[in-house]
Amino acid sequence: MEPVEEQGLSDAVQLDRKLNDVFAGRVVRKDLTKLIKEGANVPVYVLEYLLGMYAATDDEESIQEGVKRVKKILSENFVRPDEAEKIKSRIREVGQYSVIDKITVKLNQKKDYYEAEFSNLGLKGVPISANYIKEYDKLLAGGIWCMLKMSYYYDEEQRDMNPFSIDNLKPIQMPNMDINEVLEGRKKFTKEEWIDVLIRSTGMEPTQLDDRVKWHLLLRLVPLVENNYNMCELGPRGTGKSHVYKEISPNSVLVSGGQTTVANLFYNMSSRQVGLVGMWDTVAFDEVAGIKFKDKDGIQIMKDFMASGSFSRGKEEKTASASMVFVGNINQSVDSLIKTSHLFAPFPEEMANDSAFFDRMHYYLPGWEIPKMRPDFFTDKYGFIVDYMAEYFREMRKRSFGDSIDRFYKLGNNLNQRDVIAVRKTVSGLVKLIYPNDEYTQEDIEEVLQYALEGRRRVKEQLKKIGGMEFYDVMFSYIDKESLEEEHVSVPEQGGGKLIPEGMGKPGHVYTIGYGESGMIGVFKLENQVVSGSGKFEKSGVGTNRDVKESLDTAFRYFTSNSKSISGTIGVKTKDYLMHVTDLQGIGLTNQLAIAELIGLCSGAMEKPVQESLVVLGNMTVGGTISKVENLANVLQVCVDSGAKRVLIPASSVGDLQTVPPDLLIKVTPMFYSDPVDSVFKALGVS
């Protein structure tokens, strides 16, 4: 193992050297941030801005000198909330003093001037020059961390004037950036090296992560480089979902707690100011389960914005380029969520079943594939100063690489317009990150395209569960323009673990699909056992549901009176019949069980299993009248998703087959029955 570790170590050292040579003064050692961050509750980009000024070198002596200086600046000038009064006093006594604090500005309409509010210092109503507002409009929305020179002058004659004033304000962000420096510098790195540089720049150590996790970490950065990109990431706690948007970029804002208003997010009618989406490159919502709009039309306006990048308030239509990110926790295993519900279930109720809202998502990042953060996942190697990287990202927002697909591939026919837009945006974003100089091979684009298709397909698979047949086209593919070969892309969590297993089941076991108590279509398993007895019928798993009990009793009554026309070997009076019903998806039991239970009783009594991977559809009355299947296309979609190969359908539903898409119908073998006895023969494969 040692030579491999030494190789990894030397690779990392070489990459550090190369980075310092190519981007001198633009990189910083990432463990320095951790060393200083203790005690100073400032975002990473503030610390790295200071480190970039005083410690952007690979000379150890200069680094230590720079770190001392940064610590001194933070200890003397950074305002800790508990020391606010001490700093105010110092400004008063000395007359002039420099501070580092987060400043938010509001317009005082009565007095017609701008007032600054200091986050940690606790000052309000401090006059600030309108020139700063023109230059840095983010002061009005969410605020900016700044280095300020403050003065104190108390005028006896103007007692209502604030004695504190701002002499000089300098935002903590890169003053300028030459994008050509990045484009030229990129040529000196391989693809793997560049990906490692980007990941180290966010503070993570790529050698501790596998390739797939690296791609997930890169995708978290796409909303920062791509305009109007909508993405969600749900996964376990502690995987760093919101870290990038809170600490790493000064151009993104994290809306914590979820509660917000249309005025805050989009447009304030009274002050006529655009909200967060107009001021920030990315608006991220932490804890999606808590997203709540105080306004009724909030979600509708958000849907409008996510689809078109514009929204209407009053008589005006406003446009903005902010990306929307939704992060949250999944509290159960992904397997059980896929089997029993859908992967958007953690969203609040008013969104969770809104297919139109989720159709606007360009990517679903599988957060459960990212490991929980441990100390060894954080890097002590060199990466870009976060501020420099943020400006590079911002500059890339002005470009589009969505057409990079068209050089080599075209997209398959299962992608509709929204799917195509989503895939192009993801490809464009990843190409901006990995190949900003627009130099790549066909294999490079194929890798990016497969990853982009997978994330959009994950969205579409959930939409299929929420919205039914409208979203049945999920067989995403891409076609090589030269060879015309078509490649399909699947999602890893979709394969395996089907509810209806392959192979022959046990006698008496039957699967049926129908509408549960919740109104959703679900899969139900009936298990019948036949033992010696006196003709009793015992049911378990039905709870107190009267309709379900009645449906099962209907099946047993029909079975006892018609058993001889099915088989002379069935002994009704000499056997007891025990049955158990399982709601496999937790949506509430269905009351459409009579036909399936009749088949289960006959299968158990004759000790003959039903045909393999069979689902029974339909229901009957006491007199044996068969009812047709409602929404046959949607029910068949659930059959296919659950792993069914054969489906037993009432003859009365034959006319509804024309509503079923052909490529869905070819995935199952439909069999039709005309009456209850016929259903038993067809299910057991008896002629």
GUNU-906455 format. One line per 10 residues: number of its first residue (from 1); their letters; for each residue x, y, z of C-alpha. Coordinates in nm, 4 decimals. Each point is the difference from the previous one (the first is absolute). Layout:
<atoms>
NUM	a	X/Y/Z; ...
</atoms>
This chain:
<atoms>
1	mepveeqgls	0.0000/0.0000/0.0000; 0.2858/0.2408/0.0821; 0.1167/0.0661/-0.3553; -0.3602/0.0882/-0.1004; -0.0254/0.2480/0.2895; 0.3394/0.1483/-0.0880; -0.1129/0.0278/-0.3629; -0.3224/0.1764/0.1146; 0.2037/0.2297/0.2244; 0.2480/0.0929/-0.2720
11	davqldrkln	-0.2882/0.0609/-0.2454; -0.1601/0.2367/0.2504; 0.3301/0.1828/0.0612; 0.0609/0.0325/-0.3758; -0.3524/0.1341/-0.0500; 0.0562/0.2530/0.2810; 0.3217/0.1175/-0.1669; -0.1618/0.0216/-0.3432; -0.2928/0.1957/0.1452; 0.2342/0.2476/0.1708
21	dvfagrvvrk	0.2010/0.0419/-0.3219; -0.2961/0.0483/-0.2348; -0.2250/0.1977/0.2361; 0.2522/0.1823/0.2186; -0.1733/0.2134/0.2639; -0.3398/-0.1498/-0.0887; 0.0240/-0.3123/0.2176; 0.0148/-0.0616/0.3707; 0.0663/-0.2986/0.2244; -0.3421/-0.1176/0.1101
31	dltklikega	0.0917/-0.1146/0.3518; 0.0929/0.3605/0.0881; -0.3688/0.0886/-0.0171; -0.0792/-0.2689/0.2582; 0.2809/0.1218/0.2264; -0.1378/0.3535/0.0086; -0.3732/-0.0648/-0.0156; -0.0172/-0.0982/0.3684; -0.1272/0.2942/0.1991; -0.0846/0.2110/-0.3056
41	nvpvyvleyl	-0.3481/-0.0734/-0.1261; 0.0544/0.1281/-0.3535; -0.0634/-0.1795/-0.3301; 0.2892/-0.1802/-0.1680; 0.0137/0.2538/-0.2844; 0.0682/0.2833/0.2491; 0.2920/-0.1877/0.1571; 0.1426/-0.1039/-0.3354; -0.0248/0.3549/-0.1295; 0.2299/0.1049/0.2849
51	lgmyaatdde	0.2238/-0.3056/-0.0420; 0.0194/0.0794/-0.3714; 0.1281/0.3473/0.0851; 0.2667/-0.1144/0.2462; 0.0677/-0.3753/-0.0425; -0.0490/-0.0951/-0.3685; 0.3365/-0.1735/-0.0447; 0.1665/-0.3385/0.0530; 0.2872/0.1473/0.2043; -0.0543/-0.1305/0.3548
61	esiqegvkrv	0.1561/0.3023/0.1720; -0.2148/0.2488/-0.1947; -0.3085/-0.2132/0.0693; 0.0591/0.0059/0.3769; 0.0615/0.3745/-0.0132; -0.3209/0.0481/-0.2002; -0.2046/-0.2187/0.2350; 0.1217/0.2064/0.2977; -0.1044/0.3164/-0.1766; -0.3460/-0.1358/-0.0889
71	kkilsenfvr	-0.0494/-0.1147/0.3608; 0.0992/0.3476/0.1192; -0.2456/0.1684/-0.2404; -0.2784/-0.2335/0.1119; 0.0736/0.0456/0.3701; 0.0165/0.3800/-0.0281; -0.2496/0.0814/-0.2749; -0.2491/-0.2864/-0.0278; -0.3069/0.0820/0.2065; -0.1163/-0.2762/0.2314
81	pdeaekiksr	-0.3629/0.0574/0.1078; 0.0921/-0.0319/0.3697; 0.2655/0.2721/-0.0379; -0.2154/0.2444/-0.1985; -0.0190/0.2575/0.2827; 0.3776/-0.0103/0.0448; 0.0544/0.0746/-0.3716; -0.2595/0.2824/0.0038; 0.1810/0.1503/0.2966; 0.3338/-0.0309/-0.1791
91	irevgqysvi	-0.1379/0.1828/-0.3089; -0.1255/0.2788/0.2300; 0.3227/0.0317/0.1991; 0.2443/-0.0279/-0.2910; -0.2211/0.1940/-0.2426; 0.0715/-0.2336/-0.2920; 0.0279/-0.3800/-0.0141; -0.0079/-0.2845/-0.2584; -0.2459/-0.2889/0.0391; -0.0997/-0.3156/-0.1913
101	dkitvklnqk	-0.3759/-0.0613/0.0103; -0.2972/-0.0952/-0.2161; -0.1885/0.3084/-0.1232; -0.3597/0.0201/-0.1222; -0.1408/0.3257/-0.1378; -0.3558/0.1402/-0.0121; -0.1387/0.3196/-0.1473; -0.1485/0.2372/0.2587; -0.2804/0.1533/-0.2092; -0.0946/0.2638/0.2580
111	kdyyeaefsn	0.3490/0.1496/0.0137; 0.0987/-0.0965/-0.3570; 0.3329/-0.1650/0.0739; 0.1386/-0.3528/0.0364; 0.0577/-0.1560/0.3419; 0.2326/-0.2882/0.0806; -0.0636/-0.2732/0.2536; 0.2961/-0.1875/0.1530; -0.0569/-0.3711/0.0593; 0.2412/-0.0567/0.2918
121	lglkgvpisa	0.0604/0.3559/0.1179; -0.3752/0.0436/0.0475; -0.0066/0.3548/-0.1396; -0.3035/0.1177/-0.1970; -0.0771/0.3153/-0.1944; 0.3632/0.0842/-0.0850; 0.0036/0.2359/-0.3048; 0.1808/-0.1424/-0.3039; 0.0899/0.1670/-0.3304; -0.2259/-0.0800/-0.2983
131	nyikeydkll	0.3165/-0.0606/-0.2068; 0.0645/-0.3264/0.1868; -0.3564/-0.1133/-0.0764; 0.0438/0.0655/-0.3718; 0.3255/-0.1933/-0.0012; -0.1053/-0.2932/0.2225; -0.3761/-0.0566/-0.0332; 0.0195/-0.3174/0.2101; 0.0179/0.2249/0.3057; -0.3773/0.0399/-0.0493
141	aggiwcmlkm	-0.0767/-0.3743/-0.0164; 0.1474/-0.2312/0.2576; 0.3037/0.2165/0.0737; 0.3753/-0.0338/-0.0595; 0.3017/-0.0590/0.2255; 0.2116/0.3141/-0.0148; 0.3101/0.1634/0.1425; -0.1069/0.3449/0.1219; 0.1645/0.3086/0.1421; -0.2392/0.1432/0.2603
151	syyydeeqrd	-0.0070/0.3497/0.1573; -0.1816/0.1462/0.2999; -0.1119/0.3622/0.0282; -0.2794/0.1150/0.2300; -0.1588/0.3314/-0.0996; -0.1873/0.1780/0.2831; -0.2118/0.1941/-0.2479; -0.1105/-0.3039/-0.2029; -0.0903/-0.2476/0.2706; -0.2139/-0.2178/-0.2275
161	mnpfsidnlk	0.2992/-0.0698/-0.2280; 0.1878/-0.3263/0.0538; 0.3490/0.0818/0.1378; 0.1500/-0.3025/-0.1776; 0.0948/0.0408/-0.3654; 0.1706/-0.2087/-0.2701; 0.3143/0.1616/-0.1450; 0.1012/-0.2867/-0.2241; -0.1595/-0.3312/-0.1019; 0.1738/-0.2843/-0.1821
171	piqmpnmdin	-0.1955/-0.3214/-0.0711; 0.1835/-0.3229/0.0694; 0.0052/-0.1299/-0.3565; 0.2403/-0.0106/-0.2927; 0.0199/0.3451/-0.1589; 0.0679/-0.1346/-0.3485; 0.0651/-0.3238/-0.1783; 0.1441/-0.0894/-0.3383; -0.1883/-0.3054/-0.1266; 0.2704/-0.0647/-0.2615
181	evlegrkkft	0.2373/-0.0777/0.2867; -0.2227/-0.2979/0.0932; -0.0544/-0.1099/-0.3614; 0.3749/0.0030/-0.0728; 0.0884/-0.1559/0.3356; -0.2489/-0.2853/-0.0539; 0.2036/-0.1215/-0.3015; 0.2858/-0.0965/0.2306; -0.2138/-0.2472/0.2010; -0.1504/-0.3372/-0.0895
191	keewidvlir	-0.3743/-0.0571/0.0476; 0.0601/-0.2003/0.3216; 0.2371/0.2646/0.1403; -0.2436/0.2829/-0.0738; -0.2904/-0.1830/0.1674; 0.2217/-0.0548/0.3065; 0.0929/0.3710/0.0022; -0.3677/0.1052/-0.0059; -0.0916/-0.2432/0.2777; 0.2972/0.1100/0.2141
201	stgmeptqld	-0.1044/0.3602/-0.0559; -0.3277/-0.0781/0.1787; 0.1999/-0.1453/0.2912; -0.0413/-0.3736/-0.0719; 0.2769/-0.2562/-0.0564; -0.0633/-0.1832/-0.3319; 0.2402/-0.2891/0.0677; -0.2394/-0.1160/0.2753; -0.3010/-0.0102/-0.2358; -0.0922/-0.2290/-0.2876
211	drvkwhlllr	-0.0643/0.1388/-0.3482; -0.3793/-0.0048/0.0246; 0.0042/0.2055/0.3210; 0.2365/0.2487/-0.1692; -0.2570/0.0496/-0.2773; -0.2718/0.0581/0.2598; 0.2170/0.2659/0.1698; 0.0571/0.1674/-0.3374; -0.3729/0.0021/-0.0703; -0.0540/0.1979/0.3218
221	lvplvennyn	0.1998/0.2773/-0.1712; -0.2048/0.0024/-0.3244; -0.2656/0.2453/0.1362; 0.2860/0.2478/0.0553; 0.1142/-0.0119/-0.3662; -0.3325/-0.0519/-0.1812; -0.2831/0.2555/-0.0110; -0.3497/-0.1068/0.1097; 0.1089/-0.3540/0.0935; -0.2429/-0.1887/0.2261
231	mcelgprgtg	0.1363/-0.2866/0.2032; -0.0866/-0.1966/0.3094; 0.2067/-0.2184/0.2290; -0.1607/-0.2173/0.2635; 0.2038/-0.2341/0.2159; 0.1157/-0.0857/0.3528; 0.1108/0.2667/0.2478; 0.3635/0.1065/0.0229; 0.0967/-0.0376/-0.3682; 0.0702/0.3722/-0.0529
241	kshvykeisp	-0.3043/0.0735/-0.2174; -0.0268/0.3711/0.0848; 0.3719/0.0681/0.0674; 0.0806/0.1199/-0.3546; -0.2839/0.2526/-0.0080; 0.0628/0.1388/0.3483; 0.3776/0.0043/0.0397; 0.1645/-0.0384/-0.3377; -0.1590/0.2618/-0.2234; -0.0610/0.3671/0.0756
251	nsvlvsggqt	-0.2456/-0.0056/-0.2937; -0.2517/-0.2425/0.1520; -0.2466/0.0355/0.2845; -0.1405/-0.2744/0.2221; -0.3619/0.0405/0.1085; -0.0076/-0.1916/0.3291; -0.3109/-0.1282/0.1705; -0.1962/0.0140/-0.3224; -0.2529/0.2724/0.0896; 0.0072/0.2826/-0.2520
261	tvanlfynms	-0.2187/0.2520/-0.1819; -0.0496/0.0920/-0.3638; 0.1235/0.3532/0.0833; 0.3234/-0.1323/0.1507; 0.0668/-0.2556/-0.2732; -0.1334/0.1680/-0.3143; -0.1324/0.3562/0.0111; -0.1134/0.2414/0.2693; -0.2945/0.1979/-0.1413; 0.0153/0.2767/0.2607
271	srqvglvgmw	0.3735/0.0755/-0.0206; 0.0130/-0.1009/-0.3703; 0.3134/-0.2050/0.0617; 0.0914/-0.3350/-0.1538; 0.0544/-0.2692/0.2644; 0.2695/-0.2639/0.0467; -0.0304/-0.1502/-0.3507; 0.1041/0.3324/-0.1519; 0.2978/0.0560/0.2289; 0.1627/-0.3434/0.0337
281	dtvafdevag	0.1318/-0.2566/-0.2473; -0.1422/-0.2881/0.2024; -0.2826/-0.0160/0.2527; 0.0181/-0.3211/0.2049; -0.2769/-0.1245/0.2288; 0.1207/-0.1944/0.3014; -0.2326/-0.2681/0.1419; -0.2547/-0.0290/-0.2815; -0.2520/-0.1587/0.2372; -0.0483/0.3436/0.1567
291	ikfkdkdgiq	-0.0449/0.2090/-0.3182; -0.3016/0.2170/0.0618; -0.1285/0.3087/-0.1762; -0.2061/0.2461/0.1988; -0.1675/0.0945/-0.3314; -0.2415/-0.2418/-0.1673; 0.1429/0.0635/-0.3463; 0.3613/-0.0571/0.1137; 0.0455/-0.3482/-0.1468; -0.1724/0.1053/-0.3235
301	imkdfmasgs	0.2391/0.2948/-0.0450; 0.2943/-0.2266/0.0815; -0.1145/-0.2507/-0.2658; -0.0292/0.2820/-0.2528; 0.3515/0.1218/0.0839; 0.1534/-0.3505/-0.0097; -0.1465/-0.0606/-0.3464; 0.0762/0.3317/-0.1687; 0.2366/0.2068/0.2169; -0.2691/0.2668/0.0270
311	fsrgkeekta	-0.2960/0.0772/0.2267; -0.2899/0.2452/-0.0001; -0.0779/0.2326/0.2886; -0.2668/0.2633/-0.0472; 0.0206/0.1402/-0.3511; 0.3662/-0.0833/-0.0513; 0.1840/-0.3099/-0.1121; 0.3460/-0.0323/0.1516; 0.2848/-0.2248/-0.1102; 0.2841/-0.1366/0.2118
321	sasmvfvgni	0.2734/-0.2584/-0.0494; 0.0245/-0.1591/0.3457; 0.0268/-0.3780/0.0270; -0.2245/-0.1773/0.2512; 0.1379/-0.2753/0.2229; -0.2094/-0.2120/0.2363; 0.1822/-0.2051/0.2637; -0.1528/-0.2159/0.2698; 0.0158/-0.3210/0.1976; -0.1367/-0.3452/-0.0749
331	nqsvdslikt	-0.0955/-0.1694/0.3257; -0.0517/-0.3553/-0.1277; 0.1947/-0.2318/-0.2280; -0.0081/0.0782/-0.3711; -0.1106/-0.3575/-0.0781; -0.3119/0.0296/0.2133; -0.0734/0.3489/-0.1367; 0.0185/-0.1270/-0.3593; -0.2204/-0.3005/0.0745; -0.2635/0.1788/0.2061
341	shlfapfpee	0.0002/0.3573/-0.1303; 0.2220/0.2278/-0.2113; 0.3292/0.1834/0.0554; -0.1668/0.3435/0.0225; -0.2077/-0.1112/0.3025; 0.2038/0.2105/0.2533; -0.1248/0.3237/-0.1633; -0.2902/0.1771/0.1783; -0.3521/-0.1257/-0.0697; -0.1001/0.2782/-0.2407
351	mandsaffdr	0.3025/-0.0838/-0.2202; 0.0514/-0.3742/0.0562; -0.2615/-0.1107/-0.2545; 0.0227/0.2978/-0.2354; 0.1429/-0.1530/-0.3176; 0.0160/0.3411/-0.1750; 0.2342/0.1337/0.2718; 0.2413/-0.2951/-0.0171; -0.0073/-0.0089/-0.3809; 0.1971/0.3259/0.0183
361	mhyylpgwei	0.2883/-0.1715/0.1836; 0.3006/-0.0421/-0.2275; 0.1822/-0.2472/0.2241; -0.0603/-0.2189/0.3047; 0.3311/-0.0585/0.1779; -0.0047/-0.3314/0.1923; 0.1248/0.1310/0.3359; -0.0054/-0.3513/0.1496; 0.3045/-0.0878/-0.2168; 0.2158/0.2667/0.1689
371	pkmrpdfftd	0.1702/-0.1216/0.3205; -0.0419/0.1855/0.3293; 0.2787/0.2530/0.0525; 0.2970/-0.1176/0.2084; 0.3162/0.1935/0.0908; 0.2067/-0.1874/-0.2624; -0.2390/0.1199/-0.2742; 0.1230/0.3577/0.0491; 0.3130/0.0964/-0.1881; 0.3264/0.1565/0.1157
381	kygfivdyma	0.1220/0.0472/-0.3581; -0.0180/0.3072/-0.2244; -0.3121/0.1214/-0.1774; -0.1255/0.3221/-0.1555; -0.0787/0.2842/0.2366; -0.3757/-0.0399/0.0261; -0.0584/0.3573/-0.1094; 0.2064/-0.0467/-0.3147; -0.1909/-0.3181/-0.0815; -0.3326/0.1769/0.0623
391	eyfremrkrs	0.0917/0.2730/-0.2487; 0.1049/-0.2638/-0.2574; -0.3396/-0.1669/0.0513; -0.1766/0.3324/-0.0353; 0.1825/0.0787/-0.3228; -0.0977/-0.3410/-0.1434; -0.3703/0.0800/0.0523; 0.0270/0.2323/-0.3015; 0.0854/-0.2946/-0.2293; -0.1911/-0.3104/-0.1115
401	fgdsidrfyk	0.1413/-0.3391/-0.0954; -0.3360/-0.1786/-0.0386; 0.0699/-0.0589/-0.3697; 0.3127/-0.2058/0.0775; -0.2258/-0.3108/-0.0196; -0.0877/0.0731/-0.3644; 0.3554/-0.0493/-0.1265; -0.0172/-0.3731/0.0707; -0.3476/-0.1101/0.1126; -0.3717/0.0542/-0.0325
411	lgnnlnqrdv	-0.2494/-0.0782/0.2753; -0.2495/-0.2909/-0.0147; -0.3722/0.0346/-0.0739; -0.1126/-0.0595/0.3601; 0.1245/0.3457/0.1019; -0.2590/0.2764/-0.0247; 0.0870/0.3715/-0.0226; 0.0390/0.0452/0.3772; 0.2243/-0.3080/0.0189; 0.2195/0.1336/-0.2815
421	iavrktvsgl	0.0327/0.3414/0.1692; 0.0903/-0.1678/0.3316; 0.2649/-0.2256/-0.1552; 0.1520/0.2855/-0.2039; 0.0230/0.2216/0.3091; 0.1719/-0.2723/0.2039; 0.2447/-0.0763/-0.2822; 0.0685/0.3721/-0.0468; 0.0667/0.0461/0.3737; 0.2342/-0.2982/0.0311
431	vkliypndey	0.1915/0.0967/-0.3161; 0.0456/0.3539/0.1411; 0.1491/-0.1536/0.3148; 0.2175/-0.2748/-0.1503; 0.0773/0.1315/-0.3522; -0.0357/0.3811/0.0283; 0.2330/0.0482/-0.2998; -0.2454/-0.1982/-0.2196; 0.2563/-0.2729/-0.0754; -0.1286/-0.3566/0.0406
441	tqedieevlq	-0.0301/-0.3355/-0.1782; -0.3087/-0.2008/-0.0935; 0.0639/-0.2319/0.2983; 0.0091/0.3013/0.2335; -0.3413/0.1201/-0.1208; -0.1450/-0.3528/0.0164; 0.1009/-0.0237/0.3668; -0.1633/0.3366/0.0785; -0.3110/-0.0836/-0.2065; -0.0582/-0.3351/0.1733
451	yalegrrrvk	0.0203/0.1696/0.3391; -0.2383/0.2778/-0.1114; -0.2562/-0.2465/-0.1405; 0.0070/-0.2071/0.3183; -0.0890/0.2950/0.2252; -0.2896/0.1126/-0.2191; -0.1264/-0.3577/-0.0336; -0.0066/-0.0229/0.3801; -0.2348/0.3005/-0.0018; -0.2146/-0.1600/-0.2729
461	eqlkkiggme	-0.0254/-0.3364/0.1810; -0.1504/0.1784/0.3011; -0.2341/0.2036/-0.2230; -0.1250/-0.3270/-0.1465; -0.0995/-0.1110/0.3494; -0.1651/0.3337/0.0818; -0.1621/0.0881/-0.3334; -0.0552/-0.3363/-0.1691; -0.0063/-0.0483/-0.3760; 0.0763/0.3615/-0.0832
471	fydvmfsyid	0.3644/-0.0727/0.0912; 0.0388/-0.3592/-0.1204; 0.2856/0.0838/-0.2443; 0.2993/-0.0757/0.2225; 0.2179/-0.2144/-0.2270; 0.2599/0.2763/-0.0442; 0.2645/-0.0583/-0.2649; 0.2528/0.1731/-0.2239; 0.1029/-0.0861/-0.3558; 0.3521/0.0204/-0.1432
481	kesleeehvs	-0.0224/0.2196/-0.3121; 0.2648/-0.2022/-0.1867; -0.0764/-0.3628/0.0845; -0.3735/0.0658/0.0763; 0.0333/-0.2315/0.3012; -0.2524/0.0713/0.2752; 0.0995/-0.0238/0.3679; -0.2595/-0.0038/0.2785; 0.0638/0.1524/0.3429; -0.1566/-0.1379/0.3177
491	vpeqgggkli	0.0001/0.1060/0.3655; 0.1860/-0.2309/0.2433; -0.2655/-0.0010/0.2733; -0.2761/-0.1016/-0.2445; 0.1407/-0.3455/-0.0790; -0.0559/-0.3126/0.2099; -0.2155/-0.0378/0.3085; -0.3277/-0.0338/-0.1944; -0.3161/-0.0480/0.2056; -0.1101/-0.2943/-0.2172
501	pegmgkpghv	0.2876/-0.2515/-0.0118; 0.0920/-0.2069/-0.3035; -0.0700/-0.3738/-0.0123; -0.2903/-0.2127/0.1221; -0.1558/0.0934/0.3321; -0.1539/-0.2284/0.2607; -0.3520/-0.1434/-0.0463; -0.2558/0.2426/0.1452; 0.2191/0.3103/-0.0509; -0.1441/0.2672/-0.2325
511	ytigygesgm	0.0931/0.3621/-0.0821; -0.2615/0.2584/-0.0914; 0.0156/0.3711/-0.0803; -0.2756/0.2496/0.0737; -0.0945/0.3328/0.1581; 0.0782/0.0185/0.3742; -0.1779/0.2048/0.2665; 0.2241/0.2995/-0.0774; -0.1181/0.0054/-0.3632; 0.3446/-0.1088/-0.1248
521	igvfklenqv	0.0602/-0.3170/-0.2027; 0.1826/-0.2644/0.2020; 0.1188/-0.3617/0.0052; -0.1603/-0.2530/0.2375; 0.1009/-0.3561/0.0786; -0.2536/-0.2686/0.0989; 0.1314/-0.3143/0.1724; -0.2360/-0.2972/0.0406; 0.0631/-0.3147/0.1991; -0.2239/-0.3090/0.0031
531	vsgsgkfeks	-0.0040/-0.2250/0.3105; -0.2248/-0.2815/0.1237; -0.3181/0.1317/0.1578; -0.3706/0.0546/-0.0402; -0.0383/0.2683/-0.2710; 0.0943/0.3132/0.1991; 0.1466/0.3123/-0.1649; 0.2391/0.2080/0.2134; 0.1388/0.3372/-0.1117; 0.2951/0.1988/0.1374
541	gvgtnrdvke	0.1640/0.3298/-0.1006; -0.3353/0.1655/-0.0791; -0.0366/0.2031/0.3220; -0.3442/0.1555/0.0456; -0.0639/0.0795/-0.3666; -0.3537/-0.1224/-0.0741; 0.0199/0.0342/-0.3793; 0.3167/-0.2128/-0.0144; -0.1588/-0.2720/0.2165; -0.3106/0.0013/-0.2211
551	sldtafryft	0.2082/-0.0374/-0.3166; 0.1826/-0.3021/0.1487; -0.3271/-0.1553/0.1251; -0.1476/0.0416/-0.3512; 0.2940/-0.2029/-0.1353; -0.0456/-0.2765/0.2609; -0.3780/-0.0254/-0.0565; 0.0518/-0.0296/-0.3763; 0.2760/-0.2570/0.0612; -0.2207/-0.2230/0.2193
561	snsksisgti	-0.2957/0.0052/-0.2400; 0.2017/-0.0455/-0.3239; 0.2972/-0.2137/0.1073; -0.1266/-0.3140/-0.1756; -0.0165/0.1790/-0.3382; 0.3680/0.0889/0.0489; 0.1358/-0.3357/0.1254; -0.1475/-0.3101/0.1561; 0.3078/-0.0298/0.2263; -0.0893/0.3089/0.2054
571	gvktkdylmh	-0.1368/-0.0932/0.3425; -0.1840/0.2975/0.1451; -0.1542/-0.1606/0.3120; 0.3096/-0.1989/0.1057; 0.2505/0.2879/-0.0098; 0.0540/0.3335/0.1745; 0.1172/0.2934/-0.2110; 0.2409/0.2520/0.1563; 0.0931/0.3167/-0.1852; 0.2192/0.3053/0.0609
581	vtdlqgiglt	0.0070/0.3211/-0.2042; 0.3053/0.2314/-0.0130; -0.0029/0.3616/-0.1174; 0.3494/0.0033/-0.1563; 0.0170/0.3771/-0.0490; -0.1729/0.1286/0.3128; -0.2704/0.1941/-0.1880; -0.2996/-0.1611/0.1727; -0.1722/-0.3255/-0.1016; -0.2085/-0.0322/-0.3151
591	nqlaiaelig	-0.3553/-0.1378/0.0053; 0.0420/-0.1529/-0.3487; 0.1210/-0.3409/0.1184; -0.2795/-0.2454/-0.0899; 0.1391/-0.1415/-0.3299; 0.3597/-0.0193/0.1300; -0.1151/-0.1736/0.3212; -0.2167/-0.2494/-0.1943; 0.3085/-0.0923/-0.2054; 0.2083/-0.0232/0.3208
601	lcsgamekpv	-0.2547/-0.2334/0.1646; -0.0107/-0.2305/-0.3049; 0.3802/0.0071/-0.0355; 0.0415/-0.0979/0.3680; -0.2721/-0.2669/-0.0114; 0.1379/-0.1600/-0.3196; 0.3623/0.0467/0.1161; 0.0806/0.1574/-0.3353; 0.1844/0.3367/-0.0157; -0.1147/0.2805/-0.2304
611	qeslvvlgnm	0.2077/0.0794/-0.3098; 0.3326/0.1693/0.0743; 0.0183/0.3796/0.0533; -0.3788/0.0267/-0.0400; -0.2177/0.2910/0.1151; -0.3782/-0.0381/0.0222; -0.2169/0.3032/-0.0811; -0.3746/0.0480/0.0419; -0.2717/-0.0610/0.2592; -0.3384/-0.1734/0.0176
621	tvggtiskve	-0.3363/0.0265/0.1743; -0.1757/-0.2731/0.2036; -0.1754/-0.1205/-0.3156; 0.3305/-0.0356/-0.1898; -0.0313/0.3163/-0.2138; 0.3466/0.1257/-0.1000; 0.0754/0.3729/0.0263; 0.2417/0.1644/-0.2469; 0.3331/0.1507/0.1041; 0.0101/0.3770/0.0498
631	nlanvlqvcv	0.2889/0.1879/-0.1676; 0.1433/-0.3158/-0.1556; 0.3088/0.1784/-0.1390; 0.1064/0.1316/0.3428; -0.0670/-0.3383/0.1644; 0.2097/-0.1804/-0.2652; 0.2833/0.2486/0.0571; 0.0036/-0.0989/0.3694; -0.0061/-0.3695/-0.1069; 0.3138/0.0513/-0.2118
641	dsgakrvlip	0.1769/0.2067/0.2689; -0.0747/-0.2702/0.2577; 0.1564/-0.2769/-0.2104; -0.3102/-0.1705/-0.1487; 0.0499/-0.2020/-0.3206; -0.3619/-0.1184/-0.0460; -0.3210/0.1879/0.0753; -0.3460/-0.1561/0.0284; -0.2580/0.2556/-0.1190; -0.3844/-0.0079/-0.0134
651	assvgdlqtv	-0.1344/-0.0330/-0.3576; -0.2124/0.3101/0.0653; 0.3231/0.2070/0.0038; 0.1160/-0.1063/-0.3492; -0.1293/0.3274/-0.1483; 0.2278/0.1989/0.2334; 0.3152/-0.1581/-0.1468; 0.0096/0.2754/-0.2628; 0.0826/0.2475/0.2809; 0.3140/-0.1993/0.0871
661	ppdllikvtp	0.3253/0.1109/-0.1730; 0.1380/-0.2809/-0.2224; 0.3452/-0.0030/0.1625; -0.1680/-0.0593/0.3382; -0.2202/-0.2788/-0.1341; 0.2923/-0.1962/-0.1448; 0.1560/-0.0309/0.3474; -0.2790/-0.2269/0.1311; -0.2075/-0.2891/-0.1347; -0.3692/0.0885/0.0388
671	mfysdpvdsv	-0.2469/-0.2865/0.0577; -0.3777/0.0548/-0.0010; -0.2744/-0.1747/0.1972; -0.3762/0.0161/-0.0511; -0.1282/-0.1319/0.3349; 0.1360/-0.0999/0.3449; 0.0491/-0.3691/-0.0881; 0.1817/0.0967/-0.3213; 0.2314/0.2251/0.2074; 0.1018/-0.2986/0.2147
681	fkalgvs	0.0805/-0.2189/-0.3012; 0.2024/0.2763/-0.1708; 0.1921/0.0857/0.3194; 0.0945/-0.3618/0.0675; 0.0808/-0.0646/-0.3675; -0.2653/-0.2723/-0.0279; -0.1731/-0.0389/-0.3347
</atoms>
